């Protein structure tokens, strides 16, 4: 959170697109395990989310891999819903 804030990437919250558009990140032994399949709606609930402004999916996945939750859970990267 602190690194996101200092970098200027953290932005305001917004509506998320469906889980079918998501890419998930799970880190094993602090090495990026890579992109995984989308989560099904019955696999869990979102406990917290961050809206960040980055130029591409690779940048978003890099931030997701740095999230402490990625080491013991799954971090979902999803585009915002454009109104």
KADA-V483366 format. One record per pair of residues at least 12 apart in sequence whose ideal C-beta (glycine too) atoms are under 6 Angstrom apart, sorted by the first residue. I is the first residue (numbers start at 0). J is the second residue. D is the distance in whole Angstrom. If there is no record, write none. Layout:
# KADA-V483366
I|J|D + I|J|D
This chain:
# KADA-V483366
8|51|4 + 8|52|6 + 8|53|6 + 9|51|6 + 10|50|5 + 10|52|5 + 12|50|5 + 13|50|6 + 13|79|5 + 14|80|4 + 15|77|5 + 16|77|6 + 16|78|5 + 16|80|5 + 18|37|5 + 18|38|5 + 19|37|6 + 20|77|6 + 20|78|6 + 21|37|5 + 21|75|5 + 21|77|4 + 22|34|5 + 22|76|5 + 23|35|4 + 23|73|5 + 23|75|5 + 24|60|6 + 24|63|4 + 24|64|5 + 24|69|5 + 24|74|5 + 25|73|5 + 26|64|5 + 26|69|4 + 26|70|5 + 31|64|5 + 59|76|5 + 60|76|6 + 63|76|5
